[in-house]
Amino acid sequence: MDFNYSEEQLLVQKTAREFAAEQLAPGVAERDEKMEFPAEQIKMLGEMGFMGMMVPEEWGGSGFDTVSYSLALEEIAKMDASAAVPVSVNNSLVCALLYKYGTDDQKEKYLRKLATGEWLGAFSLSEPQAGSDASNLLTHAEKSGDQYIINGTKNWVSNGITSNIAFVFAVTEKGAGHHGITVLAVTKGSDGFTTGKKENKLGIRGSDTCELYFDDCTVPVKNRIAKEGDGFKIAMSVLDGGRIGIASQALGIAQAALESAITYANERKQFGKQISSFGAVKEKIAKMATEITSARLLTHYAANLKDEEKPFSKESAMAKYYASEVAMSAATECVQIFGGYGYMKDYGVERLMRDAKITQIYEGTSEIQKLVIARSMLEKT
């Protein structure tokens, strides 16, 4: 891997950084407090080409590589982790799924709108009884003529309220385990499809999360992605790329924590000295900086493998696991350096701590990532 970023990659990073500082930083605390979705900013990101970054230009995307995407997402998450969520979901999960597995007709009808940001998509896999156990789905889709009739409930759906289309994983063959799962594209307004209330979350409060309800929801057979029974395989494949997105989000949160801690340590005085002169503070800063750099290299290594069309499942799991752990550690250390002020909302670093926690949970918990990594290693022996 070449550790020198290209001019294009650096320009993408710079553009994202400037946008985040000018458009996302103002009002981020208020949006967090009010659980307000950054609709205007997401629309602008779509117009700038950030909602379909890895989709080829022929389908309305920007045609960038995964490393560029990671660089941009880190900059967005550094200013507002909530805004990074719809960007990540739309790119890593929704557009990736449709581009890789959709038909040309489905791409023409849906991918163009998603890649340009005209539409926002949702990835709907989890259910109340099926979180880490993604094969244990109860939502059922029964084929009837040229339609599927869906019944069931989905939860923890990011973009669930604001999305125009959801890619829903449902059982089409009972008793077949993960081989009986199929993915269907369900547009908002479909008969029998409703959304629940916005969840009141600990962190990423500006991102909307809700339940989806299907009560004899009818979907045309032509909205099926790939073949019946391919759903679980598709989900696992797409989530490999999604983990690079979550790792990038975690990097942004961690970098924000480091920069905030450095600024505060250089300004705050105790016992007649700046606290940055204290050994304990220096140790924390050094640890944060080293771990963040390590996590960034691991994330970009996984992204580069993906760009080179080489196997990257293990590496993306490593990146997601390590970057999320680093984000939580860095945010916690940042609050500790701020002391009592860090515990107050006025300084904004407690939000980093709240936002960091979800990166250890969604799109595969840290425990699941370790299972993926261990399985990959043990299969080689």
C-alpha positions as CSV (number, residue, x, y, z in Angstrom):
1,M,0.0,0.0,0.0
2,D,1.2,3.5,-0.9
3,F,1.0,5.7,2.2
4,N,1.1,8.8,0.1
5,Y,-2.4,10.0,-0.6
6,S,-3.2,11.1,-4.2
7,E,-4.0,14.7,-5.0
8,E,-7.6,13.7,-5.6
9,Q,-7.9,12.0,-2.2
10,L,-6.4,15.0,-0.4
11,L,-8.8,17.3,-2.3
12,V,-11.8,15.2,-1.2
13,Q,-10.5,15.3,2.4
14,K,-10.0,19.1,2.2
15,T,-13.5,19.7,0.7
16,A,-15.1,17.5,3.4
17,R,-13.1,19.3,6.2
18,E,-14.1,22.7,5.0
19,F,-17.8,21.8,4.6
20,A,-17.9,20.2,8.0
21,A,-16.4,23.3,9.7
22,E,-18.6,25.7,7.8
23,Q,-21.9,23.8,7.7
24,L,-21.9,21.1,10.4
25,A,-20.1,22.6,13.3
26,P,-22.5,25.5,13.8
27,G,-25.6,24.2,15.6
28,V,-24.2,20.7,16.3
29,A,-25.0,21.0,20.0
30,E,-28.5,22.3,19.4
31,R,-29.2,19.5,16.9
32,D,-27.9,16.9,19.4
33,E,-30.1,18.4,22.2
34,K,-33.3,18.5,20.0
35,M,-32.6,15.2,18.2
36,E,-32.8,17.2,15.0
37,F,-31.8,15.6,11.7
38,P,-29.4,17.7,9.7
39,A,-31.6,17.6,6.6
40,E,-30.3,20.8,4.9
41,Q,-26.7,19.7,5.4
42,I,-27.3,16.2,4.0
43,K,-29.0,17.7,1.0
44,M,-25.9,19.9,0.4
45,L,-23.6,16.8,0.8
46,G,-25.7,15.1,-1.9
47,E,-25.3,18.0,-4.2
48,M,-21.5,17.9,-3.6
49,G,-21.4,14.2,-4.5
50,F,-20.8,12.8,-1.0
51,M,-23.9,10.5,-0.9
52,G,-22.8,8.2,-3.6
53,M,-19.0,8.5,-3.4
54,M,-18.1,5.0,-4.6
55,V,-20.9,4.7,-7.2
56,P,-19.6,5.0,-10.8
57,E,-20.5,8.3,-12.6
58,E,-22.6,6.3,-15.1
59,W,-25.1,5.7,-12.3
60,G,-25.0,9.2,-10.8
61,G,-22.2,8.7,-8.3
62,S,-18.8,10.4,-7.9
63,G,-16.7,7.4,-8.8
64,F,-14.2,7.9,-5.9
65,D,-12.3,5.1,-4.2
66,T,-12.9,3.7,-0.7
67,V,-9.9,5.5,0.8
68,S,-11.3,8.9,-0.4
69,Y,-14.6,7.9,1.2
70,S,-12.9,7.1,4.5
71,L,-11.0,10.3,4.5
72,A,-14.2,12.3,3.9
73,L,-16.3,10.5,6.4
74,E,-13.7,11.0,9.1
75,E,-13.8,14.8,8.6
76,I,-17.6,14.8,8.7
77,A,-17.8,12.7,11.9
78,K,-15.1,14.9,13.5
79,M,-17.6,17.8,13.5
80,D,-20.9,15.9,13.7
81,A,-21.0,12.2,14.2
82,S,-24.8,12.3,13.6
83,A,-24.4,13.7,10.1
84,A,-21.9,11.0,9.4
85,V,-24.5,8.3,9.9
86,P,-26.7,9.0,6.9
87,V,-23.6,9.5,4.8
88,S,-22.2,6.1,5.9
89,V,-25.5,4.2,5.5
90,N,-26.3,5.6,2.1
91,N,-22.8,5.0,0.8
92,S,-21.5,1.8,2.5
93,L,-24.8,-0.1,2.8
94,V,-27.5,1.2,0.5
95,C,-25.7,2.3,-2.7
96,A,-23.1,-0.5,-2.3
97,L,-25.9,-3.2,-2.1
98,L,-27.8,-1.8,-5.1
99,Y,-24.7,-1.3,-7.3
100,K,-23.3,-4.8,-6.6
101,Y,-26.5,-6.8,-6.6
102,G,-29.2,-4.8,-8.3
103,T,-30.4,-5.1,-11.9
104,D,-29.8,-2.4,-14.4
105,D,-33.5,-1.5,-14.2
106,Q,-33.3,-1.2,-10.3
107,K,-30.1,0.9,-10.7
108,E,-31.8,3.2,-13.2
109,K,-34.9,3.5,-11.0
110,Y,-33.3,3.8,-7.5
111,L,-29.5,4.0,-7.6
112,R,-29.4,7.3,-9.5
113,K,-31.6,9.0,-7.0
114,L,-29.7,7.6,-4.0
115,A,-26.2,8.3,-5.4
116,T,-27.1,12.0,-6.1
117,G,-28.7,12.5,-2.7
118,E,-32.1,13.1,-4.2
119,W,-33.2,10.0,-2.2
120,L,-32.0,8.7,1.1
121,G,-31.9,4.9,1.8
122,A,-32.2,2.6,4.8
123,F,-30.7,-0.8,5.5
124,S,-33.2,-2.9,7.5
125,L,-31.7,-6.1,8.9
126,S,-32.1,-6.1,12.7
127,E,-35.2,-7.2,14.5
128,P,-36.2,-7.1,18.2
129,Q,-35.1,-10.7,18.7
130,A,-32.3,-10.7,16.1
131,G,-29.4,-8.3,16.7
132,S,-26.1,-10.0,16.5
133,D,-27.9,-13.2,15.5
134,A,-28.8,-11.8,12.1
135,S,-30.0,-15.1,10.7
136,N,-32.8,-15.4,13.3
137,L,-35.3,-13.2,11.4
138,L,-39.1,-13.4,11.9
139,T,-40.2,-10.8,9.3
140,H,-41.8,-12.9,6.6
141,A,-42.3,-12.2,2.9
142,E,-44.7,-14.6,1.1
143,K,-44.8,-14.6,-2.7
144,S,-48.2,-14.2,-4.2
145,G,-48.3,-13.9,-8.0
146,D,-46.1,-11.0,-9.0
147,Q,-45.9,-9.6,-5.5
148,Y,-44.5,-10.3,-2.1
149,I,-46.6,-9.8,1.0
150,I,-44.4,-8.7,4.0
151,N,-45.3,-9.0,7.7
152,G,-43.1,-8.2,10.6
153,T,-41.2,-5.6,12.5
154,K,-37.7,-4.2,12.1
155,N,-35.8,-2.1,14.6
156,W,-32.7,0.1,15.1
157,V,-33.1,1.3,11.5
158,S,-30.9,4.3,10.8
159,N,-32.5,6.8,8.3
160,G,-35.7,4.9,9.0
161,I,-37.8,8.0,9.1
162,T,-36.0,10.2,6.6
163,S,-35.4,7.6,4.0
164,N,-37.3,7.2,0.7
165,I,-36.5,3.5,0.3
166,A,-35.6,0.7,2.7
167,F,-33.8,-2.6,1.8
168,V,-35.6,-5.1,3.9
169,F,-34.3,-8.5,4.8
170,A,-37.1,-11.0,5.2
171,V,-37.7,-14.8,5.4
172,T,-39.1,-16.2,2.2
173,E,-38.5,-19.9,3.0
174,K,-39.3,-20.9,6.6
175,G,-37.1,-23.5,8.2
176,A,-34.2,-22.9,5.8
177,G,-32.2,-20.8,8.3
178,H,-30.0,-18.1,6.7
179,H,-30.5,-19.7,3.3
180,G,-34.2,-18.7,3.4
181,I,-33.6,-14.9,3.7
182,T,-34.3,-12.5,0.8
183,V,-33.8,-8.8,0.4
184,L,-36.6,-6.6,-1.0
185,A,-36.6,-2.9,-1.9
186,V,-39.6,-1.2,-0.2
187,T,-40.4,2.4,-1.1
188,K,-42.0,4.7,1.4
189,G,-45.7,5.0,0.7
190,S,-46.1,1.3,0.0
191,D,-49.3,-0.2,1.3
192,G,-48.9,-1.6,4.8
193,F,-45.5,0.0,5.4
194,T,-45.3,2.4,8.4
195,T,-42.5,3.9,10.6
196,G,-42.4,4.1,14.4
197,K,-41.3,7.0,16.5
198,K,-37.8,8.4,16.5
199,E,-35.8,6.6,19.2
200,N,-34.4,8.8,22.0
201,K,-30.8,7.7,22.0
202,L,-27.7,8.2,24.2
203,G,-25.6,9.5,21.3
204,I,-25.8,10.3,17.5
205,R,-29.0,12.0,18.5
206,G,-29.3,14.0,15.3
207,S,-29.4,10.8,13.3
208,D,-32.9,9.3,13.1
209,T,-33.4,5.7,14.3
210,C,-36.8,4.0,14.4
211,E,-38.8,0.7,14.0
212,L,-40.3,-0.2,10.7
213,Y,-43.7,-2.0,10.6
214,F,-45.0,-4.3,7.8
215,D,-48.6,-5.3,7.9
216,D,-49.5,-7.1,4.7
217,C,-47.2,-4.8,2.9
218,T,-47.2,-5.5,-0.8
219,V,-44.0,-5.2,-2.9
220,P,-43.6,-6.1,-6.6
221,V,-41.4,-9.2,-7.3
222,K,-39.3,-6.9,-9.5
223,N,-38.2,-5.2,-6.3
224,R,-36.4,-8.3,-5.1
225,I,-32.6,-7.9,-5.1
226,A,-30.9,-10.9,-6.6
227,K,-32.4,-14.3,-6.0
228,E,-34.6,-15.7,-3.3
229,G,-32.3,-17.0,-0.5
230,D,-29.4,-14.7,-1.3
231,G,-30.3,-12.1,1.4
232,F,-28.0,-13.3,4.2
233,K,-25.0,-13.6,1.8
234,I,-25.7,-10.1,0.5
235,A,-26.0,-8.6,4.0
236,M,-22.7,-10.1,5.2
237,S,-20.9,-8.9,2.0
238,V,-22.3,-5.4,2.3
239,L,-21.5,-5.2,6.0
240,D,-17.9,-5.9,5.3
241,G,-17.7,-2.5,3.5
242,G,-20.0,-0.9,6.1
243,R,-17.4,-1.6,8.8
244,I,-14.9,0.6,7.0
245,G,-17.5,3.3,7.2
246,I,-18.1,2.8,11.0
247,A,-14.3,2.7,11.5
248,S,-14.0,6.0,9.7
249,Q,-16.8,7.5,11.9
250,A,-15.0,6.3,15.0
251,L,-11.8,7.9,13.7
252,G,-13.5,11.3,13.3
253,I,-14.8,11.1,16.9
254,A,-11.4,10.1,18.2
255,Q,-9.6,12.8,16.3
256,A,-12.1,15.4,17.6
257,A,-11.4,14.2,21.2
258,L,-7.6,14.4,20.7
259,E,-7.7,17.9,19.2
260,S,-10.1,19.1,22.0
261,A,-7.8,17.6,24.7
262,I,-4.7,19.2,23.2
263,T,-6.3,22.7,23.0
264,Y,-7.7,22.5,26.5
265,A,-4.4,21.1,28.0
266,N,-2.5,24.0,26.5
267,E,-5.0,26.6,27.9
268,R,-5.9,25.2,31.4
269,K,-3.6,26.1,34.3
270,Q,-3.4,24.3,37.6
271,F,-0.8,24.8,40.4
272,G,0.6,27.7,38.3
273,K,1.3,25.6,35.2
274,Q,-0.4,24.6,32.0
275,I,-1.7,21.1,32.6
276,S,0.0,20.0,29.3
277,S,3.2,20.1,31.3
278,F,2.0,17.4,33.6
279,G,3.3,13.9,32.9
280,A,-0.1,12.2,33.4
281,V,-1.6,14.5,30.7
282,K,1.3,14.0,28.3
283,E,0.9,10.2,28.7
284,K,-2.8,10.4,27.8
285,I,-2.1,12.6,24.7
286,A,0.6,10.3,23.5
287,K,-1.5,7.2,24.0
288,M,-4.5,8.8,22.2
289,A,-2.3,10.0,19.2
290,T,-0.6,6.7,18.8
291,E,-3.8,4.6,18.9
292,I,-5.7,7.0,16.5
293,T,-2.8,6.8,14.0
294,S,-2.7,3.0,14.3
295,A,-6.5,2.8,13.8
296,R,-6.4,5.1,10.8
297,L,-3.7,3.1,9.1
298,L,-5.6,-0.1,9.7
299,T,-8.8,1.4,8.3
300,H,-7.1,2.8,5.2
301,Y,-5.4,-0.6,4.7
302,A,-8.8,-2.3,4.7
303,A,-10.2,0.4,2.3
304,N,-7.2,-0.1,0.0
305,L,-7.7,-3.8,-0.1
306,K,-11.3,-3.2,-1.1
307,D,-10.3,-0.8,-3.8
308,E,-7.8,-3.4,-5.1
309,E,-10.7,-6.0,-5.1
310,K,-8.8,-8.2,-2.7
311,P,-10.3,-10.1,0.3
312,F,-10.9,-7.5,3.1
313,S,-13.4,-9.1,5.5
314,K,-10.9,-9.8,8.3
315,E,-9.2,-6.4,7.9
316,S,-12.5,-4.5,7.9
317,A,-13.5,-6.3,11.0
318,M,-10.2,-5.4,12.6
319,A,-10.5,-1.8,11.6
320,K,-14.1,-1.5,12.9
321,Y,-13.2,-3.2,16.2
322,Y,-10.0,-1.3,16.9
323,A,-11.2,2.1,15.7
324,S,-14.3,1.9,17.8
325,E,-12.4,0.9,20.9
326,V,-10.0,3.8,20.3
327,A,-12.9,6.2,19.8
328,M,-14.4,5.3,23.2
329,S,-11.0,5.4,24.9
330,A,-10.0,8.7,23.4
331,A,-13.4,10.3,24.2
332,T,-13.2,9.1,27.8
333,E,-9.6,10.4,28.2
334,C,-10.6,13.7,26.7
335,V,-13.4,14.1,29.3
336,Q,-10.9,13.1,32.0
337,I,-8.4,15.8,30.8
338,F,-11.2,18.4,30.9
339,G,-12.1,17.2,34.4
340,G,-15.4,18.6,35.8
341,Y,-15.8,20.9,32.7
342,G,-15.7,17.8,30.5
343,Y,-18.8,16.5,32.3
344,M,-20.7,19.7,31.4
345,K,-22.5,20.0,28.1
346,D,-21.1,23.5,27.5
347,Y,-17.8,22.2,26.3
348,G,-19.1,19.6,23.9
349,V,-16.7,16.8,24.8
350,E,-19.3,14.8,26.7
351,R,-21.1,14.5,23.3
352,L,-18.0,12.8,21.9
353,M,-18.1,10.2,24.6
354,R,-21.8,9.6,24.0
355,D,-21.4,9.4,20.2
356,A,-18.4,7.1,20.5
357,K,-20.2,4.3,22.3
358,I,-22.5,3.4,19.3
359,T,-19.4,2.6,17.1
360,Q,-18.7,-0.4,19.4
361,I,-22.3,-1.6,18.9
362,Y,-23.9,-1.0,15.5
363,E,-23.1,-2.9,12.3
364,G,-21.6,-5.7,14.4
365,T,-20.5,-5.3,18.1
366,S,-16.9,-5.4,19.1
367,E,-17.5,-9.0,20.3
368,I,-18.8,-10.0,16.9
369,Q,-15.9,-8.4,15.1
370,K,-13.5,-10.4,17.3
371,L,-15.4,-13.6,16.3
372,V,-15.0,-12.7,12.7
373,I,-11.3,-12.0,13.1
374,A,-10.7,-15.2,15.1
375,R,-12.7,-17.4,12.7
376,S,-10.6,-16.0,9.8
377,M,-7.4,-16.7,11.5
378,L,-8.3,-20.2,12.8
379,E,-9.5,-21.3,9.3
380,K,-6.0,-20.8,8.0
381,T,-4.4,-23.2,10.5
